[in-house]
Amino acid sequence: MSQAIKTVLRSDELSCPSCVPKIEKALNALPGVEKAVVRFNTGRIEVEHDPGQTSIEALVAAVRCTGYEARPSAF
């Protein structure tokens, strides 16, 4: 089993706080995700996950399935 890493995604489309639990739920449902936190005010999405089980592409796709776009971010 791989060690968990933190991946940061960014979304400029978060329009209201009600999107936060929807995105967190979708990300937390993925295999290998230990914790997902969406920060509405900054558009920052922090995900602690096992990269051997869930890729960054899968994280982005999970956000997209909730109706929002996200991209990997260095910040």
N, CA, C and O of each residue as an XYZ file, in Angstrom:
300
protein
N       0.834     -1.183      0.000
C       0.000      0.000      0.000
C       0.879      1.247      0.000
O       1.840      1.334      0.764
N       0.553      2.199     -0.847
C       1.306      3.441     -0.940
C       0.969      4.355      0.231
O      -0.067      4.221      0.881
N       1.874      5.277      0.470
C       1.636      6.270      1.511
C       0.741      7.375      0.953
O       0.864      7.752     -0.213
N      -0.150      7.886      1.781
C      -1.062      8.945      1.350
C      -0.290     10.220      1.042
O       0.685     10.558      1.712
N      -0.747     10.907      0.022
C      -0.187     12.204     -0.348
C      -1.321     13.228     -0.317
O      -2.497     12.865     -0.290
N      -0.957     14.499     -0.322
C      -1.963     15.554     -0.416
C      -1.897     16.152     -1.803
O      -0.847     16.619     -2.244
N      -3.029     16.135     -2.487
C      -3.151     16.761     -3.791
C      -4.039     17.979     -3.627
O      -5.076     17.924     -2.965
N      -3.625     19.074     -4.235
C      -4.413     20.304     -4.182
C      -4.975     20.567     -5.569
O      -4.250     20.618     -6.562
N      -6.281     20.731     -5.603
C      -6.968     21.115     -6.829
C      -7.502     22.525     -6.639
O      -7.644     22.995     -5.510
N      -7.794     23.187     -7.723
C      -8.375     24.527     -7.646
C      -9.579     24.577     -8.580
O      -9.557     24.036     -9.685
N     -10.623     25.240     -8.106
C     -11.816     25.452     -8.914
C     -12.217     26.910     -8.805
O     -12.364     27.446     -7.706
N     -12.392     27.545     -9.952
C     -12.822     28.945     -9.979
C     -14.340     29.046    -10.123
O     -14.888     30.143    -10.235
N     -15.017     27.887    -10.118
C     -16.452     27.862    -10.386
C     -17.329     27.716     -9.147
O     -18.550     27.647     -9.281
N     -16.760     27.668     -7.960
C     -17.567     27.459     -6.766
C     -18.405     28.705     -6.511
O     -17.885     29.749     -6.117
N     -19.707     28.581     -6.742
C     -20.567     29.754     -6.711
C     -21.341     29.931     -5.405
O     -21.844     31.018     -5.120
N     -21.435     28.860     -4.611
C     -22.154     28.985     -3.348
C     -21.669     27.910     -2.378
O     -21.183     26.864     -2.807
N     -21.797     28.157     -1.085
C     -21.306     27.191     -0.097
C     -21.978     25.822     -0.162
O     -21.426     24.846      0.345
N     -23.148     25.731     -0.771
C     -23.841     24.441     -0.823
C     -23.126     23.425     -1.715
O     -23.423     22.232     -1.653
N     -22.190     23.887     -2.541
C     -21.441     22.962     -3.392
C     -20.385     22.195     -2.591
O     -19.941     21.129     -3.019
N     -19.985     22.719     -1.453
C     -18.904     22.125     -0.657
C     -19.201     20.674     -0.266
O     -18.400     19.795     -0.584
N     -20.324     20.386      0.412
C     -20.558     18.992      0.807
C     -20.743     18.055     -0.380
O     -20.390     16.878     -0.302
N     -21.281     18.557     -1.452
C     -21.481     17.744     -2.661
C     -20.136     17.276     -3.226
O     -19.974     16.103     -3.564
N     -19.182     18.191     -3.324
C     -17.859     17.851     -3.851
C     -17.096     16.976     -2.864
O     -16.467     15.997     -3.265
N     -17.144     17.315     -1.583
C     -16.452     16.508     -0.573
C     -16.980     15.077     -0.570
O     -16.195     14.134     -0.474
N     -18.277     14.905     -0.672
C     -18.876     13.567     -0.681
C     -18.396     12.760     -1.880
O     -18.060     11.584     -1.743
N     -18.361     13.383     -3.052
C     -17.920     12.687     -4.261
C     -16.459     12.256     -4.150
O     -16.103     11.145     -4.542
N     -15.618     13.137     -3.616
C     -14.199     12.808     -3.478
C     -13.976     11.749     -2.400
O     -13.193     10.820     -2.600
N     -14.650     11.878     -1.269
C     -14.481     10.917     -0.179
C     -14.985      9.526     -0.545
O     -14.609      8.551      0.105
N     -15.819      9.412     -1.561
C     -16.333      8.114     -1.999
C     -15.328      7.342     -2.857
O     -15.508      6.146     -3.090
N     -14.281      8.007     -3.324
C     -13.293      7.343     -4.170
C     -12.403      6.420     -3.337
O     -12.100      6.727     -2.185
N     -11.984      5.295     -3.914
C     -11.089      4.396     -3.183
C      -9.758      5.085     -2.897
O      -9.208      5.774     -3.757
N      -9.255      4.896     -1.704
C      -7.961      5.455     -1.342
C      -7.992      6.877     -0.830
O      -6.970      7.385     -0.368
N      -9.146      7.538     -0.899
C      -9.243      8.913     -0.381
C      -9.477      8.845      1.123
O     -10.443      8.244      1.593
N      -8.576      9.472      1.860
C      -8.692      9.507      3.316
C      -9.480     10.718      3.788
O     -10.223     10.643      4.766
N      -9.312     11.848      3.081
C      -9.973     13.079      3.504
C      -9.983     14.071      2.356
O      -8.981     14.252      1.664
N     -11.122     14.708      2.164
C     -11.239     15.769      1.161
C     -11.844     16.990      1.840
O     -12.849     16.883      2.542
N     -11.233     18.143      1.629
C     -11.713     19.395      2.214
C     -11.811     20.438      1.108
O     -10.836     20.702      0.403
N     -12.985     21.024      0.962
C     -13.209     22.071     -0.030
C     -13.278     23.399      0.699
O     -14.042     23.555      1.652
N     -12.492     24.340      0.257
C     -12.489     25.685      0.839
C     -13.176     26.630     -0.149
O     -12.569     27.125     -1.099
N     -14.460     26.857      0.113
C     -15.290     27.639     -0.795
C     -14.715     29.022     -1.087
O     -14.696     29.457     -2.239
N     -14.251     29.708     -0.059
C     -13.813     31.099     -0.230
C     -12.572     31.243     -1.100
O     -12.350     32.310     -1.672
N     -11.753     30.189     -1.214
C     -10.539     30.281     -2.035
C     -10.596     29.397     -3.277
O      -9.756     29.535     -4.167
N     -11.563     28.499     -3.354
C     -11.638     27.575     -4.477
C     -10.624     26.449     -4.382
O     -10.390     25.731     -5.355
N     -10.028     26.295     -3.218
C      -8.992     25.279     -2.998
C      -9.644     23.973     -2.526
O     -10.493     23.976     -1.635
N      -9.233     22.869     -3.135
C      -9.738     21.550     -2.774
C      -8.531     20.702     -2.391
O      -7.670     20.426     -3.227
N      -8.469     20.291     -1.133
C      -7.340     19.506     -0.630
C      -7.795     18.072     -0.443
O      -8.803     17.811      0.213
N      -7.042     17.135     -1.025
C      -7.419     15.731     -0.950
C      -6.222     14.908     -0.494
O      -5.174     14.914     -1.141
N      -6.378     14.206      0.610
C      -5.370     13.251      1.067
C      -5.792     11.893      0.528
O      -6.886     11.409      0.818
N      -4.904     11.279     -0.267
C      -5.280     10.023     -0.920
C      -4.065      9.159     -1.196
O      -2.925      9.624     -1.182
N      -4.340      7.898     -1.444
C      -3.324      6.926     -1.828
C      -3.214      6.975     -3.346
O      -4.152      6.577     -4.038
N      -2.080      7.457     -3.887
C      -1.953      7.583     -5.339
C      -1.957      6.228     -6.059
O      -2.154      6.167     -7.273
N      -1.741      5.153     -5.311
C      -1.811      3.823     -5.905
C      -3.248      3.372     -6.144
O      -3.494      2.436     -6.905
N      -4.188      4.039     -5.495
C      -5.600      3.677     -5.648
C      -6.410      4.708     -6.420
O      -7.354      4.357     -7.130
N      -6.046      5.973     -6.284
C      -6.799      7.041     -6.940
C      -5.835      8.052     -7.545
O      -4.981      8.606     -6.853
N      -5.983      8.281     -8.833
C      -5.112      9.222     -9.545
C      -5.659     10.647     -9.460
O      -6.809     10.868     -9.079
N      -4.821     11.589     -9.817
C      -5.254     12.989     -9.873
C      -6.367     13.138    -10.908
O      -7.312     13.901    -10.708
N      -6.249     12.413    -12.001
C      -7.282     12.467    -13.051
C      -8.631     12.010    -12.494
O      -9.670     12.572    -12.843
N      -8.618     10.982    -11.624
C      -9.861     10.500    -11.021
C     -10.446     11.540    -10.072
O     -11.665     11.684     -9.984
N      -9.587     12.264     -9.365
C     -10.060     13.325     -8.473
C     -10.742     14.427     -9.285
O     -11.828     14.887     -8.931
N     -10.103     14.840    -10.363
C     -10.665     15.885    -11.228
C     -11.996     15.411    -11.814
O     -12.957     16.177    -11.877
N     -12.051     14.149    -12.241
C     -13.281     13.597    -12.814
C     -14.408     13.559    -11.784
O     -15.564     13.809    -12.126
N     -14.087     13.249    -10.535
C     -15.106     13.215     -9.481
C     -15.691     14.605     -9.259
O     -16.900     14.751     -9.082
N     -14.842     15.616     -9.269
C     -15.338     16.988     -9.134
C     -16.209     17.339    -10.333
O     -17.268     17.946    -10.174
N     -15.774     16.966    -11.517
C     -16.527     17.249    -12.741
C     -17.918     16.609    -12.691
O     -18.889     17.188    -13.177
N     -18.008     15.427    -12.109
C     -19.301     14.732    -12.004
C     -20.287     15.479    -11.107
O     -21.493     15.246    -11.188
N     -19.794     16.359    -10.265
C     -20.681     17.157     -9.412
C     -21.125     18.436    -10.113
O     -21.919     19.201     -9.566
N     -20.616     18.670    -11.322
C     -21.014     19.849    -12.088
C     -20.023     20.996    -12.040
O     -20.326     22.099    -12.494
N     -18.833     20.745    -11.491
C     -17.817     21.797    -11.376
C     -16.525     21.340    -12.040
O     -16.260     20.142    -12.138
N     -15.745     22.276    -12.483
C     -14.433     21.978    -13.063
C     -13.365     22.202    -11.998
O     -13.505     23.070    -11.137
N     -12.312     21.419    -12.066
C     -11.170     21.577    -11.162
C      -9.914     21.240    -11.926
O      -9.951     20.528    -12.929
N      -8.795     21.761    -11.438
C      -7.504     21.480    -12.060
C      -6.459     21.345    -10.957
O      -6.601     21.942     -9.890
N      -5.423     20.572    -11.208
C      -4.339     20.476    -10.215
C      -3.722     21.850     -9.983
O      -3.630     22.660    -10.905
N      -3.307     22.103     -8.763
C      -2.721     23.392     -8.405
C      -1.473     23.171     -7.558
O      -1.416     22.244     -6.751
N      -0.489     24.018     -7.746
C       0.726     23.959     -6.951
C       0.564     24.697     -5.628
O       1.392     24.551     -4.729
N      -0.494     25.484     -5.506
C      -0.699     26.302     -4.290
C      -1.890     25.787     -3.521
O      -2.231     26.333     -2.472
